[in-house]
């Protein structure tokens, strides 16, 4: 993310708005949404009333003590509100930036899909789906779209928050662009893929301004747990007053515990830390998804991504680069590698497909063929056709072609030639390994074989290994035959594969997994993927995909990068890990505060409890006030962690639980002893207690 001051989450204007929102949320209807913080709210009101009464009528507890407890309870509420306001403010600030981009952008609409077509300058909101626009260096992209020509460096910081520019180009996984982003260099021709009101800008603005974030089942369960703990502690503290009265009357000495002390005790013992940060954690999870350029329709989808146990990955474009590429030339007997490479290059000069370009690149890079200028040749190029299944070049009497094995065999046999046995065996071997063999001929002579294969994306095997450590099974789905599917599955490291996949097969597999209690994630872009996407627990549609796929999904990837499904799972996992870590810390933190506040709170009623003052706090008032102050300050200290999230670690549940207990559990136990003691020393040194 940007690190400069202007874009910091604690920038001046954002901080001022967050503080304003913190006070605006101090109302009953808002506080009722969070049972834990509502108890703090009621406690602050009661102690404020007691303090106001004591300011009029002298007697009872010291007014400074009651006033201090009341003030810190209000600060506790404000800090909790501040955390949520900052999280929401990050998204709203981003929406304001996008609003400005939507108003200001002009578009150069092209009459056709080529750069040299005539242009007309219009407002971005006049563009319609299917229009073509030219965007050059220094200009903003006027609408969501797909690059059909050109390559450019694009600044997407207004959308994703990432300062580093990215490369966007036609014909690959990274051909989708987002309205409101800016081209830094070169040029691109973009086909618009959304109508006014349907773009990323509009959806993003609706998302962050809707101000409604439904709680997920996991979050609801945690809220119930926190509410239950709060009720238990509320009942326990409520019974302390009659017990205190009874004990003092029977013993004939000591003083009754006060309402102020009981409220301070209750607030310190209920899980206020996680209660104050719970909403901020959820909102920040949504924001991390948005920064990844993914629109999630609900927090439920983000959280479900963290619980996914099965990933369905399409082969083409997800596990592989999307197009088969040339990796080797195998010359026929009596033909040199250079002869085959030169012929392969000539036959592919006019082949603008990714496969054709890869053949030319292989001839140049590996076999050191001197590049040939197509325009310098007095030749006629024959483009590939589905009927002929071959392409090439005719230079006078010389005719060089490449194509499918049976097509070239028929061609050379018609010229009284033949395919050598060794070459035919090589062709069969390539096909059996899941690759695609292309024969090359010069007239009636077969020169050799070009080996095309699916290229596994760099790092995909390592990422799948990381998911496997987390207990997530990866399943590749492909329309390829079982032999090809098995080869790619073995090379990429997926756990399972489904070959010759149909919409019915995909849907059946997902239902089978769900019936077994698994949560399934899937990525798709076509109408035929819609049934399976609608069934999946986490369904990610490509922004360049069909409308049916988008409507069936609960997430839309604006980059149209299928591998981002893995990143989505990581973000979901990080959300759950953050919540689990802070919950562990909060509960451990509350347990530790017993040793500080219980002996002090009840020492006046039960003097024998003074022996439990193992921290040697100065006075009972100092112990209680120190605990309340620490209770408020710890929320401030954890706000950055709640917003950023704990560091993602691809480990299993058992390892994660052990890590949470060691780091956040022990940390939650130790920190109150240190923090409360330091605050007690400061209060004592300042003669405030």
C-alpha positions as CSV (number, residue, x, y, z in Angstrom):
1,X,0.0,0.0,0.0
2,X,1.0,3.6,-0.3
3,X,3.1,4.7,2.6
4,X,3.0,8.5,2.1
5,X,1.2,10.7,4.6
6,X,-1.6,11.7,2.3
7,X,-2.8,8.1,2.0
8,X,-2.2,7.0,5.5
9,X,-5.2,5.6,7.4
10,X,-4.4,8.1,10.1
11,X,-4.1,11.1,7.7
12,X,-5.4,14.4,9.2
13,X,-8.8,14.5,7.4
14,X,-9.5,10.8,7.9
15,X,-8.5,11.1,11.6
16,X,-10.8,14.1,12.2
17,X,-13.8,12.3,10.5
18,X,-13.1,9.1,12.5
19,X,-13.1,11.1,15.8
20,X,-16.4,12.8,14.8
21,X,-17.9,9.4,14.0
22,X,-16.7,8.1,17.4
23,X,-18.8,10.6,19.2
24,X,-21.7,10.3,16.8
25,X,-22.0,6.6,17.6
26,X,-22.5,7.2,21.4
27,X,-26.2,6.6,21.2
28,X,-28.3,3.7,22.6
29,X,-29.5,2.4,19.2
30,X,-26.0,2.0,17.9
31,X,-24.5,0.6,21.1
32,X,-27.2,-2.0,21.4
33,X,-25.7,-3.7,18.3
34,X,-22.8,-4.8,20.4
35,X,-23.8,-6.4,23.8
36,X,-20.3,-6.1,25.3
37,X,-19.8,-2.5,24.5
38,X,-23.5,-1.8,25.5
39,X,-22.6,-2.9,29.0
40,X,-19.6,-0.5,29.0
41,X,-22.0,2.2,27.7
42,X,-24.5,1.6,30.6
43,X,-21.6,1.5,33.1
44,X,-20.3,4.9,31.8
45,X,-23.8,6.4,32.2
46,X,-24.2,5.1,35.7
47,X,-20.8,6.2,36.9
48,X,-21.3,9.6,35.3
49,X,-24.5,10.0,37.2
50,X,-22.8,9.0,40.5
51,X,-20.0,11.4,39.8
52,X,-22.5,14.2,39.1
53,X,-24.4,13.4,42.3
54,X,-21.2,13.5,44.4
55,X,-20.2,16.9,42.9
56,X,-23.5,18.2,44.5
57,X,-23.5,16.2,47.7
58,X,-20.2,15.5,49.5
59,X,-19.7,12.0,50.9
60,X,-19.1,8.5,49.8
61,X,-16.2,7.7,47.4
62,X,-13.8,10.4,46.4
63,X,-15.3,12.3,43.4
64,X,-12.0,12.3,41.6
65,X,-12.0,8.5,41.6
66,X,-15.5,8.1,40.3
67,X,-14.9,10.9,37.7
68,X,-11.7,9.2,36.5
69,X,-13.5,5.8,36.2
70,X,-16.4,7.4,34.3
71,X,-14.0,9.3,32.0
72,X,-12.0,6.2,31.1
73,X,-15.2,4.2,30.4
74,X,-16.3,6.8,27.9
75,X,-12.8,6.7,26.4
76,X,-13.1,2.9,26.1
77,X,-16.3,3.4,24.1
78,X,-14.8,6.1,22.0
79,X,-11.7,4.0,21.1
80,X,-13.9,1.1,20.1
81,X,-16.0,3.4,17.9
82,X,-12.9,4.9,16.5
83,X,-11.5,1.6,15.3
84,X,-14.7,0.9,13.4
85,X,-14.9,4.4,12.0
86,X,-11.3,4.2,10.7
87,X,-12.0,0.9,9.0
88,X,-15.1,2.3,7.3
89,X,-13.4,5.6,6.5
90,X,-10.7,3.9,4.5
91,X,-13.3,2.5,2.1
92,X,-15.3,5.8,2.0
93,X,-12.2,7.8,1.2
94,X,-11.5,5.4,-1.6
95,X,-15.1,5.8,-2.9
96,X,-14.7,9.6,-2.9
97,X,-11.6,9.3,-5.1
98,X,-13.5,7.1,-7.5
99,X,-16.4,9.5,-7.6
100,X,-14.1,12.2,-8.7
101,X,-12.6,9.9,-11.3
102,X,-16.1,9.1,-12.6
103,X,-17.0,12.7,-13.0
104,X,-13.8,14.0,-14.6
105,X,-12.8,11.2,-17.1
106,X,-13.2,11.9,-20.8
107,X,-13.0,9.1,-23.4
108,X,-11.7,8.8,-26.9
109,X,-14.2,6.6,-28.5
110,X,-13.0,4.7,-31.6
111,X,-15.1,3.9,-34.6
112,X,-13.6,0.4,-34.7
113,X,-11.3,-1.9,-32.8
114,X,-8.1,-0.6,-34.3
115,X,-5.9,2.2,-33.0
116,X,-5.9,4.0,-36.3
117,X,-9.7,4.2,-36.5
118,X,-11.3,7.7,-36.2
119,X,-11.9,8.9,-32.7
120,X,-14.6,11.1,-31.0
121,X,-14.1,12.7,-27.6
122,X,-17.1,12.0,-25.3
123,X,-17.9,11.9,-21.5
124,X,-17.1,8.5,-19.9
125,X,-20.7,8.1,-18.8
126,X,-21.8,8.1,-22.4
127,X,-19.9,4.9,-23.2
128,X,-21.9,1.7,-23.6
129,X,-20.9,-2.0,-23.4
130,X,-19.1,-3.0,-26.6
131,X,-17.7,0.5,-27.4
132,X,-14.0,0.8,-28.2
133,X,-11.8,3.5,-26.6
134,X,-8.1,4.5,-27.1
135,X,-6.2,5.3,-23.9
136,X,-2.6,6.6,-24.1
137,X,0.1,7.5,-21.6
138,X,-1.1,10.0,-19.0
139,X,-4.8,9.4,-19.6
140,X,-7.4,7.7,-17.3
141,X,-9.2,4.6,-18.4
142,X,-12.8,5.7,-18.7
143,X,-14.6,2.5,-18.0
144,X,-14.2,-1.2,-17.1
145,X,-13.0,-3.1,-20.1
146,X,-10.9,-5.7,-21.8
147,X,-7.7,-4.8,-23.7
148,X,-7.9,-6.0,-27.3
149,X,-4.8,-4.3,-28.6
150,X,-1.6,-2.9,-27.1
151,X,0.2,-3.1,-23.8
152,X,0.6,-0.5,-21.1
153,X,1.8,0.2,-17.6
154,X,-1.2,1.1,-15.5
155,X,-1.4,2.9,-12.1
156,X,-4.2,1.2,-10.2
157,X,-3.5,2.9,-6.8
158,X,-6.9,4.7,-6.8
159,X,-8.6,1.3,-6.8
160,X,-6.2,-1.2,-5.1
161,X,-4.0,1.1,-2.9
162,X,-0.9,-0.4,-4.5
163,X,1.6,2.2,-5.5
164,X,3.5,-0.1,-7.9
165,X,2.2,0.0,-11.5
166,X,1.1,-3.2,-13.2
167,X,1.4,-4.4,-16.8
168,X,-1.8,-4.9,-18.6
169,X,-1.9,-6.4,-22.2
170,X,-4.1,-8.1,-24.6
171,X,-4.3,-11.8,-25.1
172,X,-3.4,-13.0,-21.6
173,X,-4.6,-13.3,-18.0
174,X,-4.0,-9.6,-17.4
175,X,-6.2,-8.0,-20.1
176,X,-8.9,-6.6,-17.8
177,X,-8.7,-2.9,-16.8
178,X,-10.8,-0.9,-14.4
179,X,-12.4,2.5,-14.9
180,X,-10.7,5.3,-13.0
181,X,-7.2,3.8,-13.2
182,X,-4.5,5.6,-15.2
183,X,-2.2,4.6,-18.1
184,X,1.4,5.6,-17.3
185,X,3.1,4.5,-20.5
186,X,2.4,3.2,-24.1
187,X,-1.2,2.8,-25.3
188,X,-4.1,0.3,-25.2
189,X,-7.3,-0.2,-27.1
190,X,-10.1,-1.2,-24.7
191,X,-13.4,-2.8,-25.3
192,X,-15.9,-1.5,-22.8
193,X,-17.5,-4.4,-20.7
194,X,-20.0,-2.5,-18.6
195,X,-22.8,0.0,-19.1
196,X,-23.2,3.2,-17.0
197,X,-24.1,2.4,-13.4
198,X,-22.7,-1.1,-13.6
199,X,-18.9,-0.4,-13.5
200,X,-16.5,-1.1,-10.7
201,X,-16.8,2.6,-9.6
202,X,-20.5,2.3,-9.1
203,X,-20.4,-1.0,-7.4
204,X,-17.5,0.1,-5.1
205,X,-19.4,3.3,-4.1
206,X,-22.6,1.3,-3.4
207,X,-20.6,-1.2,-1.4
208,X,-18.9,1.3,1.0
209,X,-21.7,3.8,1.2
210,X,-24.4,1.2,1.9
211,X,-23.2,1.2,5.5
212,X,-24.7,-2.3,6.0
213,X,-22.4,-5.2,6.7
214,X,-24.3,-8.3,7.6
215,X,-22.6,-10.5,10.3
216,X,-21.3,-13.8,9.2
217,X,-22.3,-17.1,10.9
218,X,-18.9,-17.3,12.5
219,X,-19.1,-13.7,13.7
220,X,-22.6,-14.3,15.0
221,X,-21.4,-17.3,17.0
222,X,-18.5,-15.3,18.4
223,X,-21.0,-12.5,19.3
224,X,-23.2,-15.0,21.2
225,X,-20.1,-16.3,23.0
226,X,-19.1,-12.8,24.1
227,X,-22.7,-11.9,25.1
228,X,-22.8,-15.1,27.1
229,X,-19.6,-14.3,28.9
230,X,-20.8,-10.8,29.6
231,X,-24.1,-12.1,31.1
232,X,-22.1,-14.5,33.3
233,X,-19.8,-11.8,34.6
234,X,-22.8,-9.4,35.0
235,X,-24.5,-12.0,37.2
236,X,-21.4,-12.6,39.2
237,X,-20.7,-8.9,39.8
238,X,-24.4,-8.2,40.7
239,X,-24.2,-10.8,43.5
240,X,-21.1,-9.3,45.0
241,X,-23.1,-6.3,46.4
242,X,-25.5,-8.3,48.6
243,X,-22.7,-10.6,49.7
244,X,-20.6,-7.5,50.6
245,X,-23.5,-6.0,52.6
246,X,-24.1,-9.3,54.4
247,X,-20.4,-9.8,55.2
248,X,-19.9,-6.3,56.6
249,X,-23.1,-6.5,58.8
250,X,-22.2,-9.9,60.1
251,X,-18.5,-9.1,60.8
252,X,-19.2,-5.6,62.2
253,X,-16.3,-4.1,60.3
254,X,-15.1,-3.3,56.8
255,X,-16.9,-1.3,54.1
256,X,-19.4,-2.3,51.5
257,X,-18.1,-2.5,47.9
258,X,-19.4,0.5,45.9
259,X,-21.3,0.5,42.6
260,X,-18.5,2.3,40.9
261,X,-16.0,-0.4,41.8
262,X,-18.5,-3.2,40.7
263,X,-18.9,-1.4,37.4
264,X,-15.1,-1.1,36.9
265,X,-14.8,-4.8,37.9
266,X,-17.4,-5.8,35.4
267,X,-16.0,-3.7,32.5
268,X,-12.5,-5.1,33.1
269,X,-13.6,-8.7,33.2
270,X,-15.9,-8.9,30.2
271,X,-14.2,-9.3,26.8
272,X,-14.2,-5.6,26.0
273,X,-11.0,-5.9,23.8
274,X,-12.4,-8.2,21.2
275,X,-15.9,-6.7,21.6
276,X,-14.5,-3.2,20.7
277,X,-12.5,-4.5,17.7
278,X,-14.9,-7.1,16.3
279,X,-16.6,-4.8,13.8
280,X,-13.3,-3.2,12.7
281,X,-11.8,-6.7,12.0
282,X,-14.8,-7.6,9.7
283,X,-14.8,-4.3,7.8
284,X,-11.0,-4.5,7.3
285,X,-11.4,-8.0,5.9
286,X,-13.8,-6.5,3.3
287,X,-11.3,-3.7,2.5
288,X,-8.4,-6.2,2.0
289,X,-10.5,-8.0,-0.5
290,X,-11.2,-4.7,-2.3
291,X,-7.5,-3.8,-2.3
292,X,-7.0,-7.2,-4.1
293,X,-9.3,-5.8,-6.8
294,X,-12.1,-8.2,-5.8
295,X,-15.7,-7.1,-5.1
296,X,-17.3,-9.3,-2.5
297,X,-21.1,-9.0,-2.3
298,X,-21.1,-9.7,1.5
299,X,-18.8,-10.3,4.5
300,X,-20.3,-13.8,4.5
301,X,-18.4,-14.6,1.3
302,X,-15.1,-13.2,2.6
303,X,-15.4,-15.3,5.8
304,X,-16.5,-18.4,3.9
305,X,-13.3,-18.1,1.9
306,X,-11.4,-18.6,5.1
307,X,-13.3,-21.8,5.8
308,X,-12.9,-23.3,2.3
309,X,-11.7,-26.9,2.3
310,X,-11.9,-27.7,-1.5
311,X,-10.7,-25.4,-4.3
312,X,-11.9,-26.0,-7.9
313,X,-9.4,-24.6,-10.3
314,X,-9.8,-24.5,-14.1
315,X,-6.8,-25.7,-15.9
316,X,-6.5,-23.2,-18.7
317,X,-5.5,-19.8,-17.5
318,X,-5.5,-20.8,-13.8
319,X,-2.9,-23.6,-13.5
320,X,-1.5,-23.1,-17.0
321,X,-0.6,-19.9,-18.8
322,X,-3.7,-20.2,-21.0
323,X,-2.1,-21.1,-24.3
324,X,0.1,-23.9,-25.3
325,X,3.7,-22.9,-26.1
326,X,6.5,-24.4,-28.2
327,X,9.1,-26.0,-26.0
328,X,11.1,-28.2,-28.4
329,X,11.9,-29.0,-32.0
330,X,12.5,-32.6,-32.9
331,X,14.0,-32.9,-36.5
332,X,13.4,-35.9,-38.7
333,X,16.3,-38.2,-39.6
334,X,18.7,-36.4,-41.9
335,X,17.4,-33.0,-41.0
336,X,19.4,-30.7,-38.7
337,X,17.8,-28.8,-35.8
338,X,18.7,-25.5,-37.5
339,X,16.9,-26.5,-40.7
340,X,13.8,-27.4,-38.8
341,X,13.9,-24.3,-36.7
342,X,14.3,-22.0,-39.8
343,X,11.3,-23.7,-41.5
344,X,9.2,-23.5,-38.3
345,X,10.0,-19.8,-38.0
346,X,9.1,-19.1,-41.6
347,X,5.8,-21.0,-41.4
348,X,4.8,-19.1,-38.2
349,X,5.8,-15.5,-39.2
350,X,2.2,-14.6,-40.1
351,X,0.7,-16.7,-37.3
352,X,-0.4,-14.2,-34.7
353,X,-1.8,-16.8,-32.3
354,X,0.1,-17.2,-29.0
355,X,1.2,-20.7,-30.2
356,X,2.6,-19.2,-33.4
357,X,4.4,-16.4,-31.6
358,X,5.9,-19.0,-29.2
359,X,7.3,-21.0,-32.1
360,X,9.0,-17.9,-33.6
361,X,10.4,-17.0,-30.1
362,X,11.7,-20.6,-29.6
363,X,13.5,-20.5,-33.0
364,X,15.2,-17.2,-32.1
365,X,16.0,-17.8,-28.5
366,X,17.0,-21.5,-28.3
367,X,18.1,-22.4,-31.8
368,X,19.6,-18.9,-32.7
369,X,17.7,-18.5,-36.0
370,X,18.3,-15.1,-37.4
371,X,15.0,-13.1,-37.3
372,X,13.3,-12.8,-40.6
373,X,11.3,-9.7,-41.7
374,X,8.0,-10.9,-43.1
375,X,7.7,-7.7,-45.2
376,X,11.1,-8.4,-46.8
377,X,10.0,-11.8,-48.2
378,X,8.3,-12.0,-51.5
379,X,6.0,-14.6,-50.2
380,X,2.3,-15.5,-49.8
381,X,1.3,-16.4,-46.3
382,X,-1.4,-19.0,-45.7
383,X,-3.3,-18.4,-42.5
384,X,-4.6,-21.2,-40.3
385,X,-8.1,-22.5,-41.1
386,X,-10.2,-25.0,-39.2
387,X,-10.8,-26.8,-42.5
388,X,-7.1,-27.2,-43.5
389,X,-5.7,-27.3,-39.9
390,X,-2.4,-26.0,-41.1
391,X,-0.7,-22.7,-42.0
392,X,2.5,-21.6,-43.6
393,X,4.2,-19.7,-46.4
394,X,4.7,-20.0,-50.2
395,X,7.8,-18.5,-51.6
396,X,7.7,-19.3,-55.3
397,X,8.1,-23.0,-55.8
398,X,8.9,-23.6,-52.1
399,X,6.0,-24.3,-49.8
400,X,6.5,-24.6,-46.0
401,X,3.6,-25.6,-43.8
402,X,3.1,-26.6,-40.2
403,X,-0.1,-28.2,-38.7
404,X,-1.8,-31.1,-37.1
405,X,-0.2,-34.5,-37.7
406,X,-3.0,-36.0,-39.8
407,X,-3.4,-32.8,-41.9
408,X,0.3,-32.7,-42.8
409,X,0.4,-36.4,-43.5
410,X,-2.4,-36.1,-46.0
411,X,-0.7,-33.1,-47.6
412,X,2.7,-34.8,-48.1
413,X,1.1,-38.1,-49.1
414,X,-0.8,-36.2,-51.8
415,X,2.7,-35.1,-53.1
416,X,4.0,-38.6,-53.0
417,X,5.8,-38.0,-49.7
418,X,5.5,-39.8,-46.3
419,X,6.0,-39.2,-42.6
420,X,9.2,-41.1,-41.4
421,X,8.5,-43.8,-38.8
422,X,10.7,-42.1,-36.2
423,X,8.9,-38.8,-36.6
424,X,5.5,-40.6,-36.3
425,X,6.6,-42.3,-33.1
426,X,7.8,-39.0,-31.7
427,X,4.4,-37.5,-32.6
428,X,2.6,-40.3,-30.8
429,X,4.8,-39.9,-27.7
430,X,4.1,-36.2,-27.5
431,X,0.3,-36.9,-27.7
432,X,0.5,-39.6,-25.0
433,X,2.3,-37.2,-22.7
434,X,-0.6,-34.7,-23.0
435,X,1.2,-32.3,-25.4
436,X,0.3,-31.2,-28.9
437,X,2.5,-32.2,-31.8
438,X,2.8,-30.1,-35.0
439,X,4.5,-31.5,-38.1
440,X,6.5,-29.2,-40.3
441,X,7.0,-29.9,-44.0
442,X,8.9,-28.4,-46.9
443,X,7.0,-29.5,-50.0
444,X,6.7,-33.3,-49.7
445,X,9.5,-33.6,-47.2
446,X,8.6,-33.8,-43.5
447,X,11.3,-31.9,-41.5
448,X,10.2,-32.8,-38.0
449,X,7.9,-32.1,-35.1
450,X,7.2,-29.0,-32.9
451,X,6.3,-29.9,-29.3
452,X,3.6,-27.6,-27.9
453,X,2.7,-28.1,-24.3
454,X,0.7,-26.4,-21.5
455,X,3.1,-24.3,-19.4
456,X,2.5,-24.5,-15.7
457,X,2.3,-21.0,-14.2
458,X,5.4,-20.1,-12.1
459,X,4.8,-20.7,-8.4
460,X,1.5,-22.5,-8.7
461,X,2.9,-25.7,-7.3
462,X,4.3,-23.9,-4.3
463,X,1.0,-22.2,-3.7
464,X,-0.9,-25.4,-3.9
465,X,1.6,-27.0,-1.4
466,X,0.8,-24.1,1.0
467,X,-2.9,-24.7,0.7
468,X,-2.4,-28.4,1.3
469,X,-0.6,-27.7,4.5
470,X,-3.7,-25.8,5.6
471,X,-5.8,-28.8,4.8
472,X,-7.3,-27.5,1.6
473,X,-7.7,-29.9,-1.3
474,X,-7.1,-28.6,-4.8
475,X,-9.1,-30.1,-7.7
476,X,-8.4,-29.2,-11.4
477,X,-11.3,-29.2,-13.8
478,X,-10.7,-29.3,-17.5
479,X,-12.3,-30.3,-20.7
480,X,-9.2,-32.1,-21.8
481,X,-9.0,-35.8,-22.2
482,X,-7.9,-37.9,-19.1
483,X,-4.4,-38.4,-20.4
484,X,-3.7,-34.7,-20.8
485,X,-5.4,-33.9,-17.5
486,X,-3.4,-36.5,-15.7
487,X,-0.1,-35.1,-17.1
488,X,-0.9,-31.5,-16.0
489,X,-2.2,-32.6,-12.6
490,X,1.0,-34.5,-11.9
491,X,3.2,-31.6,-13.0
492,X,1.2,-28.9,-11.2
493,X,0.7,-30.8,-8.0
494,X,-3.1,-30.7,-7.7
495,X,-4.6,-33.3,-5.4
496,X,-7.3,-34.4,-7.8
497,X,-8.6,-33.7,-11.3
498,X,-11.8,-34.0,-13.3
499,X,-11.3,-34.5,-17.0
500,X,-13.8,-33.9,-19.8
501,X,-15.7,-31.8,-17.4
502,X,-19.3,-30.7,-18.3
503,X,-21.5,-28.3,-16.3
504,X,-23.3,-31.3,-14.9
505,X,-20.1,-32.9,-13.8
506,X,-19.0,-29.7,-12.0
507,X,-22.3,-29.3,-10.3
508,X,-22.4,-32.9,-9.2
509,X,-18.9,-32.8,-7.8
510,X,-19.6,-29.6,-5.7
511,X,-22.8,-31.1,-4.3
512,X,-21.0,-34.3,-3.4
513,X,-18.3,-32.4,-1.5
514,X,-20.9,-30.2,0.3
515,X,-22.9,-33.2,1.4
516,X,-19.7,-34.4,3.1
517,X,-19.5,-31.2,5.1
518,X,-16.9,-29.5,2.8
519,X,-17.0,-25.8,1.9
520,X,-16.2,-25.4,-1.8
521,X,-14.7,-22.5,-3.8
522,X,-14.8,-22.2,-7.5
523,X,-13.8,-19.7,-10.2
524,X,-15.6,-19.4,-13.5
525,X,-16.3,-17.0,-16.4
526,X,-18.7,-18.7,-18.8
527,X,-22.4,-19.2,-18.8
528,X,-21.8,-22.9,-18.5
529,X,-20.1,-22.3,-15.2
530,X,-23.2,-20.5,-13.7
531,X,-24.9,-23.6,-12.2
532,X,-21.7,-24.6,-10.4
533,X,-20.9,-21.1,-9.3
534,X,-24.4,-20.7,-7.8
535,X,-23.9,-23.9,-5.9
536,X,-20.3,-23.2,-4.6
537,X,-19.9,-21.6,-1.2
538,X,-17.3,-19.1,-2.6
539,X,-18.0,-18.3,-6.2
540,X,-15.6,-16.0,-8.0
541,X,-16.6,-14.7,-11.5
542,X,-14.2,-13.0,-13.9
543,X,-14.9,-9.4,-14.7
544,X,-14.5,-10.3,-18.4
545,X,-16.9,-13.2,-18.0
546,X,-20.5,-13.5,-18.9
547,X,-23.3,-11.7,-17.0
548,X,-24.7,-15.1,-16.0
549,X,-21.5,-16.0,-14.3
550,X,-21.3,-12.7,-12.5
551,X,-24.9,-13.0,-11.2
552,X,-24.3,-16.5,-10.0
553,X,-21.2,-15.5,-8.0
554,X,-20.7,-13.8,-4.7
555,X,-17.4,-12.3,-5.7
556,X,-16.2,-10.6,-8.9
557,X,-12.5,-10.4,-9.7
558,X,-11.9,-7.1,-11.6
559,X,-8.5,-8.3,-12.9
560,X,-10.0,-11.5,-14.4
561,X,-7.1,-13.4,-12.9
562,X,-8.2,-17.0,-12.0
563,X,-5.2,-17.6,-9.8
564,X,-6.5,-14.9,-7.5
565,X,-8.9,-17.5,-6.0
566,X,-5.9,-18.7,-4.0
567,X,-5.3,-15.1,-2.8
568,X,-9.0,-14.8,-1.9
569,X,-8.8,-17.9,0.3
570,X,-5.7,-16.4,2.0
571,X,-7.6,-13.1,2.8
572,X,-10.4,-15.1,4.2
573,X,-8.0,-17.1,6.3
574,X,-6.3,-14.0,7.5
575,X,-9.7,-12.6,8.6
576,X,-10.4,-15.7,10.7
577,X,-6.8,-15.8,12.0
578,X,-7.0,-12.1,13.1
579,X,-10.3,-12.7,14.9
580,X,-9.1,-15.8,16.5
581,X,-5.8,-14.3,17.7
582,X,-7.5,-11.2,19.2
583,X,-10.1,-13.3,20.8
584,X,-7.4,-15.4,22.4
585,X,-5.6,-12.3,23.6
586,X,-8.8,-10.7,24.9
587,X,-9.9,-13.7,27.0
588,X,-6.4,-14.3,28.4
589,X,-6.2,-10.6,29.1
590,X,-9.4,-10.7,31.1
591,X,-8.2,-13.6,33.2
592,X,-5.0,-11.8,34.1
593,X,-6.9,-8.7,35.3
594,X,-8.5,-10.8,38.0
595,X,-5.2,-10.7,40.0
596,X,-5.2,-6.9,39.8
597,X,-8.7,-5.9,40.4
598,X,-10.4,-8.6,42.5
599,X,-8.2,-8.3,45.6
600,X,-8.4,-4.5,45.4
601,X,-12.1,-4.3,44.8
602,X,-13.0,-6.6,47.7
603,X,-10.2,-5.9,50.2
604,X,-12.3,-3.4,52.1
605,X,-15.0,-6.1,52.6
606,X,-12.7,-9.1,53.0
607,X,-9.3,-7.8,54.3
608,X,-7.8,-11.3,54.0
609,X,-7.9,-10.9,50.2
610,X,-5.0,-8.4,50.5
611,X,-2.6,-11.3,50.5
612,X,-3.6,-11.9,46.8
613,X,-2.3,-8.4,45.9
614,X,0.7,-10.1,44.3
615,X,1.4,-7.1,42.1
616,X,1.8,-4.9,45.2
617,X,-0.4,-2.1,43.8
618,X,-0.3,1.1,45.7
619,X,-4.0,1.4,46.9
620,X,-7.3,-0.3,46.0
621,X,-8.3,2.9,44.1
622,X,-5.0,2.8,42.2
623,X,-5.5,-0.9,41.3
624,X,-9.0,-0.4,40.0
625,X,-8.2,2.8,38.1
626,X,-5.0,1.3,36.6
627,X,-7.0,-1.7,35.4
628,X,-9.7,0.5,33.8
629,X,-7.1,2.7,32.1
630,X,-5.2,-0.3,30.8
631,X,-8.5,-1.8,29.5
632,X,-9.0,1.3,27.4
633,X,-5.4,1.7,26.2
634,X,-5.1,-1.9,25.0
635,X,-7.9,-1.3,22.5
636,X,-5.9,1.6,21.1
637,X,-2.7,-0.6,20.9
638,X,-4.6,-3.3,19.0
639,X,-6.4,-1.1,16.4
640,X,-3.5,-1.3,13.9
641,X,-3.4,-5.1,14.2
642,X,-7.2,-5.3,13.8
643,X,-7.1,-3.1,10.6
644,X,-4.0,-4.7,9.0
645,X,-4.7,-8.3,10.2
646,X,-2.2,-10.8,11.6
647,X,0.4,-12.1,9.2
648,X,-0.9,-14.9,7.0
649,X,0.7,-18.2,7.7
650,X,-0.2,-21.3,5.7
651,X,-0.4,-23.7,8.6
652,X,-3.0,-26.2,9.9
653,X,-5.5,-25.6,12.6
654,X,-3.5,-27.4,15.3
655,X,-0.4,-25.4,14.6
656,X,-2.4,-22.2,14.4
657,X,-4.1,-22.9,17.8
658,X,-0.7,-23.6,19.4
659,X,0.7,-20.4,18.0
660,X,-2.3,-18.4,19.3
661,X,-2.0,-19.8,22.7
662,X,1.8,-19.2,22.9
663,X,1.8,-15.7,21.4
664,X,-1.5,-14.2,22.0
665,X,-2.6,-16.3,25.0
666,X,0.6,-15.9,27.0
667,X,0.9,-12.3,25.7
668,X,-2.6,-11.6,26.9
669,X,-1.7,-13.0,30.4
670,X,1.6,-11.1,30.7
671,X,0.6,-7.7,29.3
672,X,-1.9,-6.7,32.0
673,X,0.6,-7.4,34.8
674,X,3.2,-5.1,33.1
675,X,0.7,-2.5,31.9
676,X,-1.3,-2.2,35.1
677,X,1.8,-2.1,37.3
678,X,3.3,0.7,35.1
679,X,0.1,2.8,35.2
680,X,-0.1,2.2,39.0
681,X,3.5,3.5,39.4
682,X,2.7,6.6,37.3
683,X,-0.4,7.3,39.3
684,X,1.5,6.9,42.6
685,X,4.4,9.0,41.5
686,X,2.0,11.8,40.5
687,X,0.3,11.6,43.9
688,X,-3.1,10.9,42.2
689,X,-3.9,7.9,44.4
